[in-house]
Structures are given as C-alpha cells and as structure tokens.
Amino acid sequence: MTTARCWPRVSRCRWCARPVLRDNDDAWIHADLAYVCRDSSGGLAATTAEPEAVGRGG
C-alpha cells in the first residue's frame, strides 16, 4: 500500500472556481460530489471538474 495517494489534494476548478479533488477512480470531482460545473445562477454548465493550472515558482 502506498501512502502518497491516501488523501486527495484539493484545488480550485479552472472553470467555476469551486473546490475539486480526486475521487476513488482518480477522476476530478467537485467537493460537493458533482462532476459537472455550475454557472453563477446554479444551472449546469457545459464543463466538468478540472483543476486550475498551478504555476511553479522558481
């Protein structure tokens, strides 16, 4: 058993800025357990959970 992937890393969704993490199948999902994004009025959007790009400082 590896311990490196025991707990998912949380990030912001690149499409709707809601928190996303990895599910048990290693797919991205929103913290409220929805795969599909919501628009500002709460309606379903045409995008699915995906983390925003993180710039690496150096």
Order of alpha helices (4+ residues) and beta strands (2+ residues): beta-beta-beta-beta-beta
